[in-house]
Amino acid sequence: MTDMLNVKGLNKVYESSGHRVEAIGDITFSVARGEFACIVGPSGAGKTTLLKCLAGLLAPTRGEILLDGAPVTGPPPGMAVVFQEYGRSLFPWKTVRQNIDLPLRQKGLPRAERDRLVADSLAAVGLADSGDAYPWQLSGGMQQRVAIARAVAYEPQVLLMDEPFAAVDAQTRADLEDLVRSLWRSLGITTLFVTHDVDEAVYLGERVLVLSASPTHVLDDVPVALPAERDQVTSRSTPEFAELRTRVHRGIQEAKAGRRRAEAAA
Ligand SMILES: Nc1ncnc2c1ncn2[C@@H]1O[C@H](COP(=O)(O)OP(=O)(O)OP(=O)(O)O)[C@@H](O)[C@H]1O
């Protein structure tokens, strides 16, 4: 497999009026084409900062990000992002269909192709009948499915997701996890999924990257060798799942202990 995403020696320092925060110390990793990688780390580890850099929304202080071999210097056309705040990411004055269609128009696709992509993506997320609704008429989980449909319709090379299910209830969350995994399996989009939930990371990913506390580096890179066909009840209760969960939890404990040591030394 060739690399779709290369992150080399990424460093990010926030500086404002004399105040300096080194959010990302030194991160290096790559994601293969078609891979599903999850990123976990303690709160404040710089996960959102990392994703913003990957999405070209924030310039790294040092280091380099390559998307399919080309440096990311601004929002790349081949990338779609799904954020936690779905409410804010959809335009309330546009229908579901129009929300999904907008980036496709910006891409310059012809009408017939846009119509097909919108219909297919709505069907894929189980919202075939909700195209004419407005986002505010839908539940939180449905709105998040619209955000996912919009990302998928765009046919990105890479899909970045930043804690996309943090604000929905547990049952909806499980449904959305299964939806994202099945879309990934059928479409093969290279996916990077940030979560603070260890079980979610193991359940979804083919690999889990554990980040240290800020200034961040990669503490552990855990391959998830669970069968591709996963099920909320069965997969989560296997000994393999428990082993992976323990390894990732240990990494996060280590990250937090490292932060406490750094704070004590400061
Ligand atoms: N715009 C900013 N200006 C200054 N510091 C910032 C800015 N954004 C984030 N930070 C700091 O950078 C560090 C990393 O923040 P970031 O939001 O990337 O972490 P995170 O891992 O996504 O956190 P959480 O899991 O709590 O969402 C934190 O110390 C945060 O306070």
The ligand as a MOL file (V3000), in Angstrom:
LIG
                    3D

  0  0  0     0  0            999 V3000
M  V30 BEGIN CTAB
M  V30 COUNTS 31 33 0 0 0
M  V30 BEGIN ATOM
M  V30 1 N -5.9270 29.0510 19.1450 0
M  V30 2 C -5.1780 28.6790 20.1810 0
M  V30 3 N -4.3560 29.5460 20.8050 0
M  V30 4 C -3.5700 29.1810 21.8370 0
M  V30 5 N -3.5220 27.9280 22.3350 0
M  V30 6 C -4.3300 27.0100 21.7630 0
M  V30 7 C -5.1940 27.3240 20.6620 0
M  V30 8 N -5.8760 26.1980 20.3080 0
M  V30 9 C -5.4520 25.2290 21.1490 0
M  V30 10 N -4.5240 25.7040 22.0230 0
M  V30 11 C -3.7990 24.9270 23.0510 0
M  V30 12 O -3.1150 23.8620 22.4040 0
M  V30 13 C -3.1990 22.6650 23.1680 0
M  V30 14 C -3.8490 21.5730 22.3240 0
M  V30 15 O -5.2340 21.8910 22.0780 0
M  V30 16 P -6.1920 21.0070 21.1560 0
M  V30 17 O -7.5210 21.6200 21.1770 0
M  V30 18 O -5.5280 20.7730 19.8460 0
M  V30 19 O -6.1930 19.6260 21.9690 0
M  V30 20 P -7.2120 18.3950 21.9000 0
M  V30 21 O -6.3740 17.1670 22.0810 0
M  V30 22 O -8.0370 18.4630 20.6750 0
M  V30 23 O -8.0780 18.6510 23.1900 0
M  V30 24 P -9.5330 18.0290 23.6340 0
M  V30 25 O -9.3700 16.5320 23.6600 0
M  V30 26 O -9.7220 18.6100 25.0030 0
M  V30 27 O -10.5080 18.5220 22.6020 0
M  V30 28 C -3.9680 23.0370 24.4370 0
M  V30 29 O -3.0200 23.3440 25.4360 0
M  V30 30 C -4.7510 24.2660 24.0290 0
M  V30 31 O -4.9980 25.0820 25.1360 0
M  V30 END ATOM
M  V30 BEGIN BOND
M  V30 1 1 1 2
M  V30 2 1 2 3
M  V30 3 2 2 7
M  V30 4 2 3 4
M  V30 5 1 4 5
M  V30 6 2 5 6
M  V30 7 1 6 7
M  V30 8 1 6 10
M  V30 9 1 7 8
M  V30 10 2 8 9
M  V30 11 1 9 10
M  V30 12 1 10 11
M  V30 13 1 11 12
M  V30 14 1 11 30
M  V30 15 1 12 13
M  V30 16 1 13 14
M  V30 17 1 13 28
M  V30 18 1 14 15
M  V30 19 1 15 16
M  V30 20 2 16 17
M  V30 21 1 16 18
M  V30 22 1 16 19
M  V30 23 1 19 20
M  V30 24 2 20 21
M  V30 25 1 20 22
M  V30 26 1 20 23
M  V30 27 1 23 24
M  V30 28 2 24 25
M  V30 29 1 24 26
M  V30 30 1 24 27
M  V30 31 1 28 29
M  V30 32 1 28 30
M  V30 33 1 30 31
M  V30 END BOND
M  V30 END CTAB
M  END
